[in-house]
Amino acid sequence: MRSFCYVSIKPDSTNIESMLREHHSLEKTKTSQLNESIQNIGQRVSRLSLVPKVKLWLHYPIWLVSLIIIGYLSFRISRIDDIREKAFAEGEQYTISSLRGYFDRNPEHYKSYRKWTEEKDSVPNQK
């Protein structure tokens, strides 16, 4: 008969465990570096997005003021005929009153003026 020899084998996993610990440590370091990089990129992106927001909030009042000025100038231009007629009437009244005073002081000039206007009215307009 054969005899069996029993060999007792003691399982030893210390090498595997140390390799797993080393791998876990390396992965932990890589993960923390990735997290830092992602946070850094997030901070950069948030700073970059603030500049356009600030620019927009600066542009809004400028656009508003520009629209108000354009509206005001449009309103003033639409009333320019009224202003022109009023200025013409005031100028006409001022000229008439000035000429009346002048002609009252110089009656001989008034006579020559009347003569000139009659001659002017009698000649047809030659354009």
PABA-597782 format. One record per residue (C-alpha): residue in three letters; chain; x, y, z. Coordinates in steps of 0.02 Angstrom, whole numbers, always signed. Example, Ala and Ser with C-alpha at 12.3 -4.5 7.8 and 13.67 -1.06 7.14 Angstrom:
+---------+--------+--------+--------+--------+
! residuo ! cadena !     px !     py !     pz !
+---------+--------+--------+--------+--------+
!     ALA !      A !   +615 !   -225 !   +390 !
!     SER !      A !   +684 !    -53 !   +357 !
+---------+--------+--------+--------+--------+
END
This chain:
+---------+--------+--------+--------+--------+
! residuo ! cadena !     px !     py !     pz !
+---------+--------+--------+--------+--------+
!     MET !      A !     +0 !     +0 !     +0 !
!     ARG !      A !    +47 !   +164 !    -31 !
!     SER !      A !    +68 !   +288 !   +100 !
!     PHE !      A !    +20 !   +464 !    +77 !
!     CYS !      A !   +124 !   +600 !   +141 !
!     TYR !      A !    +36 !   +747 !   +197 !
!     VAL !      A !   +123 !   +906 !   +173 !
!     SER !      A !    +54 !  +1050 !   +264 !
!     ILE !      A !    +52 !  +1207 !   +162 !
!     LYS !      A !    +26 !  +1367 !   +248 !
!     PRO !      A !    -51 !  +1498 !   +135 !
!     ASP !      A !    +48 !  +1660 !   +134 !
!     SER !      A !    -31 !  +1813 !    +50 !
!     THR !      A !    +82 !  +1948 !   +121 !
!     ASN !      A !   +160 !  +1986 !    -48 !
!     ILE !      A !    -10 !  +2004 !   -128 !
!     GLU !      A !    -73 !  +2112 !    +13 !
!     SER !      A !    +79 !  +2227 !     +3 !
!     MET !      A !    +56 !  +2243 !   -185 !
!     LEU !      A !   -128 !  +2284 !   -159 !
!     ARG !      A !    -84 !  +2414 !    -27 !
!     GLU !      A !    +45 !  +2493 !   -143 !
!     HIS !      A !    -80 !  +2494 !   -286 !
!     HIS !      A !   -215 !  +2567 !   -174 !
!     SER !      A !    -95 !  +2704 !   -116 !
!     LEU !      A !    -47 !  +2747 !   -296 !
!     GLU !      A !   -230 !  +2753 !   -349 !
!     LYS !      A !   -273 !  +2861 !   -200 !
!     THR !      A !   -134 !  +2984 !   -248 !
!     LYS !      A !   -189 !  +2988 !   -430 !
!     THR !      A !   -370 !  +3015 !   -379 !
!     SER !      A !   -325 !  +3160 !   -264 !
!     GLN !      A !   -221 !  +3238 !   -404 !
!     LEU !      A !   -367 !  +3220 !   -524 !
!     ASN !      A !   -486 !  +3298 !   -398 !
!     GLU !      A !   -367 !  +3446 !   -374 !
!     SER !      A !   -354 !  +3468 !   -562 !
!     ILE !      A !   -542 !  +3464 !   -583 !
!     GLN !      A !   -565 !  +3592 !   -443 !
!     ASN !      A !   -432 !  +3703 !   -520 !
!     ILE !      A !   -516 !  +3694 !   -691 !
!     GLY !      A !   -685 !  +3730 !   -610 !
!     GLN !      A !   -615 !  +3885 !   -525 !
!     ARG !      A !   -539 !  +3946 !   -688 !
!     VAL !      A !   -702 !  +3921 !   -782 !
!     SER !      A !   -803 !  +4011 !   -648 !
!     ARG !      A !   -682 !  +4159 !   -656 !
!     LEU !      A !   -694 !  +4162 !   -845 !
!     SER !      A !   -883 !  +4163 !   -843 !
!     LEU !      A !   -886 !  +4314 !   -724 !
!     VAL !      A !   -803 !  +4430 !   -849 !
!     PRO !      A !   -938 !  +4415 !   -984 !
!     LYS !      A !  -1076 !  +4436 !   -852 !
!     VAL !      A !   -995 !  +4597 !   -791 !
!     LYS !      A !   -976 !  +4657 !   -970 !
!     LEU !      A !  -1159 !  +4623 !  -1004 !
!     TRP !      A !  -1213 !  +4719 !   -849 !
!     LEU !      A !  -1105 !  +4864 !   -907 !
!     HIS !      A !  -1177 !  +4856 !  -1083 !
!     TYR !      A !  -1361 !  +4857 !  -1027 !
!     PRO !      A !  -1357 !  +5035 !   -957 !
!     ILE !      A !  -1261 !  +5096 !  -1109 !
!     TRP !      A !  -1392 !  +5020 !  -1225 !
!     LEU !      A !  -1532 !  +5094 !  -1121 !
!     VAL !      A !  -1456 !  +5268 !  -1122 !
!     SER !      A !  -1425 !  +5255 !  -1310 !
!     LEU !      A !  -1606 !  +5207 !  -1342 !
!     ILE !      A !  -1668 !  +5350 !  -1234 !
!     ILE !      A !  -1557 !  +5474 !  -1328 !
!     ILE !      A !  -1613 !  +5406 !  -1497 !
!     GLY !      A !  -1795 !  +5419 !  -1444 !
!     TYR !      A !  -1772 !  +5597 !  -1380 !
!     LEU !      A !  -1682 !  +5653 !  -1538 !
!     SER !      A !  -1815 !  +5572 !  -1646 !
!     PHE !      A !  -1948 !  +5666 !  -1550 !
!     ARG !      A !  -1853 !  +5830 !  -1569 !
!     ILE !      A !  -1827 !  +5802 !  -1756 !
!     SER !      A !  -2011 !  +5766 !  -1781 !
!     ARG !      A !  -2050 !  +5936 !  -1703 !
!     ILE !      A !  -1921 !  +6033 !  -1805 !
!     ASP !      A !  -2051 !  +6103 !  -1926 !
!     ASP !      A !  -2148 !  +6177 !  -1780 !
!     ILE !      A !  -1989 !  +6252 !  -1710 !
!     ARG !      A !  -1941 !  +6322 !  -1881 !
!     GLU !      A !  -2113 !  +6403 !  -1905 !
!     LYS !      A !  -2109 !  +6477 !  -1731 !
!     ALA !      A !  -1933 !  +6546 !  -1757 !
!     PHE !      A !  -1983 !  +6619 !  -1925 !
!     ALA !      A !  -2136 !  +6704 !  -1850 !
!     GLU !      A !  -2033 !  +6776 !  -1706 !
!     GLY !      A !  -1900 !  +6836 !  -1829 !
!     GLU !      A !  -2032 !  +6914 !  -1939 !
!     GLN !      A !  -2110 !  +7007 !  -1792 !
!     TYR !      A !  -1940 !  +7066 !  -1733 !
!     THR !      A !  -1893 !  +7127 !  -1907 !
!     ILE !      A !  -2058 !  +7218 !  -1930 !
!     SER !      A !  -2043 !  +7305 !  -1761 !
!     SER !      A !  -1861 !  +7350 !  -1796 !
!     LEU !      A !  -1902 !  +7418 !  -1970 !
!     ARG !      A !  -2051 !  +7514 !  -1903 !
!     GLY !      A !  -1941 !  +7601 !  -1775 !
!     TYR !      A !  -1809 !  +7635 !  -1906 !
!     PHE !      A !  -1934 !  +7701 !  -2034 !
!     ASP !      A !  -2017 !  +7809 !  -1898 !
!     ARG !      A !  -1848 !  +7891 !  -1867 !
!     ASN !      A !  -1806 !  +7906 !  -2054 !
!     PRO !      A !  -1964 !  +7942 !  -2155 !
!     GLU !      A !  -1867 !  +7978 !  -2315 !
!     HIS !      A !  -1793 !  +7801 !  -2310 !
!     TYR !      A !  -1970 !  +7732 !  -2292 !
!     LYS !      A !  -2023 !  +7825 !  -2451 !
!     SER !      A !  -1876 !  +7753 !  -2549 !
!     TYR !      A !  -1915 !  +7579 !  -2478 !
!     ARG !      A !  -2098 !  +7592 !  -2534 !
!     LYS !      A !  -2040 !  +7647 !  -2707 !
!     TRP !      A !  -1920 !  +7500 !  -2717 !
!     THR !      A !  -2054 !  +7373 !  -2665 !
!     GLU !      A !  -2176 !  +7441 !  -2794 !
!     GLU !      A !  -2043 !  +7426 !  -2931 !
!     LYS !      A !  -2000 !  +7252 !  -2872 !
!     ASP !      A !  -2183 !  +7197 !  -2874 !
!     SER !      A !  -2210 !  +7268 !  -3049 !
!     VAL !      A !  -2063 !  +7168 !  -3126 !
!     PRO !      A !  -2109 !  +6987 !  -3164 !
!     ASN !      A !  -2006 !  +6857 !  -3077 !
!     GLN !      A !  -1868 !  +6802 !  -3197 !
!     LYS !      A !  -1795 !  +6638 !  -3148 !
+---------+--------+--------+--------+--------+
END
